[in-house]
Amino acid sequence: MDRPDLPLNALRVFEVAMRQGSFTKAAIELRVTQAAVSHQVARLEDLLGATLFLRTSQGLVPTDEGRLLFPVLEHGFDAMARVLDRIGSRRDIEVLQVGVNTTFALGWLMPRIDLFRQAHPEIDLRISTNNNRVEILREGLDMAIRFGTGGWTGHETVPLIEAPLSPLCAPSMQRVCWSPPIWRR
């Protein structure tokens, strides 16, 4: 079905009816009549050429088609609601784009992200990871965190933390890695 033809109102009504398990409860949530809910679901069933609910004396029983459609709609409507909430609450939000070396991001930065977000809810921190090379303007970054002492011409650099290096090798290579240099023998 083409996007312009998607019956969004009927899909929303179906999702609520499925979640509530009742046309009456769906009508209450949607602030419409039970007949309006029934009409929208019937319209959707006609459009799809499939029955979405069996109406029994015990209430609504979703068909296989209804059970197939529901999680997709629920996920989609939840995702839309989250984005709309973010957009609506962003009036005073500043976006900070930071480029970070992958190793540093995983080992040091990511465990501290939640603390930063709690301390600075007005900043939407966006992290991009890559190697130690950086082109701040081309990558659309506000700042970058890199290993090394600098040499990044045209950028202001500020040391953040010491990053000691430790040589590593496989246990099977220990004798080779740690043998005394030839000149000491």
N, C-alpha and C positions, 0 to 999 in steps of 0.2 A: 504494500500500500504506500502510495506517495505521501510525503510529509504534509503537503497542503491538505490532503484528504483525511488526516488523522482526526478522529472524533475525540478531542482532548477532554471535553466535558463528560462524555459518556464513559471514557476510560477512567477518569477520576471517580465518577460515581460507582463504577464497578469495583475499583480498588477499595473504596471505603466500605461498600456492601460486603465484600469478601472479608475484609479485616474485622468488621463488626459482626458478621454472620447473620445479618438481619437487614431487611430493607427499612424497617421502622427505626432501628438504631442508626443506620446510615443517614436516614432523613433528618434525624435529630442532629447528628454531627455536621451535616451539610446545610442545616437550617432551611430545608425544603420539605415538601410533603412526601409521604410514602409513595403516593401515585407518581410523583415526579421521578423518584428513584427507580421505580418499576418501569416507567416509560423509557428512561435513559438506558437501562440495562437491556430492555427489549429492542431498542434501536440498535445498540451495539451488537446484540445477537443476530439481528437481521442483516446488519452490515457485514459481519464476519461469516454468516451462514453456519453458525455453530451455537449450540446451547451451552451457556456458561454456568447456569444453576439449574438444579432440579428442585422444584418447589414441592415439598412434602409436608405432611401434617406435623412433622417434628421441626420444620424450618427449612432453610436453604441448605442444599447439599451441592457443593461445587462439582462440576463435571471434570473430566481429564483436561479439557480445553481451558476451563476456568483455573484449574490448578497450575497449568502451564503458563498462563498469562499473568497471574497474580504476582509472582516474585519479581518479574521484570518491571511491572508497573510500580510496585512498592519501592524497589531500589531506585527507579527513575525519579519518582516523586520525592523520595527522601533526599536524593542528590540535588534536585532542583531547590528544595527547601533550604538545604545547607548553604548553597551558593547564594541564594537570595538573602539569607540571613547575613552572610558575610558582606555582601554588597551594601545592604541596608545599614550595617553597623560600621562602615568604613569611613565615615565622614571625617574623622580626625586621625586616620591611620597613615603612617609614613611607610613606604616600602624601602627596604634596605637590601640591595643585591650584593652578595658577598661570594667571591670565588675562593675556593679553598682546595688545597692539596688533598687528595682522597685519603691518604694515610692519616693526616692531621684531623680531618673531618671525622673519620671513624674512631680514631683512638682518643681524641681529646674533646672535640667540639660537640659531637652529637649527644654525649651523656650530659652536657650542660645546656642544651637548647631549651628544655622545659623551664629551667631556672631563669634563663634570659627572657623567655616569653612571659613568665609570671611577673618579672620585675619591670618589663617594658611592653605592656599590652598595646601601646600606641604604635609599635613598630612591627610591621609584617616582614619578618626575616626570611629571605629567599636565598638558599644556598645552592651554588653550582660547584661540582667537583670536577677536577681535571688534574693534569700534571703540573709541574712547578713553573711552567711557562705561563705568562699572563699578558693579555692585551686588554686592559681594563675598558677602554672606550669601545673597542670592537666587540667585546663580549657583553657590553651593556652593564658593567659592574660599577658599583659605587666604591668598592674597596676589594682588596684581595689579601689573603693570608698565605705566605709562602715560606719555605725553608731557605735559610741562607742569610748572608750578611748584606745582600742588596745587589747593587749594580743595576738597579732598575731605573734607568735614566728617565727623568721627567716626572718621577713619582716621589712623593714624600714617604719616607719609610720610618717606622717606629718599631723597635724591638718589643715583642710581646712576652715570650718565655724562652728560657734556655732549652735547647733540644740536643741533649747529649747523644752521641752515636755509640753503638755497641756492635763489635763485629760478631757475626753469627756464622755457624757452619754446622753441617750435619755431623752427628756423632762419628760416623764412619770416616769423616774427613779431619777429625780433631788432630790426629798426629801430623798431618800435612799442614794444617792451619797454624798449629802452635809449635812447630819445630823451630829450634833456634836458627837465626839467620846464618848463612854460610860464613860470613865474616867473623862470627863469634866462635866458631869451632876451632 
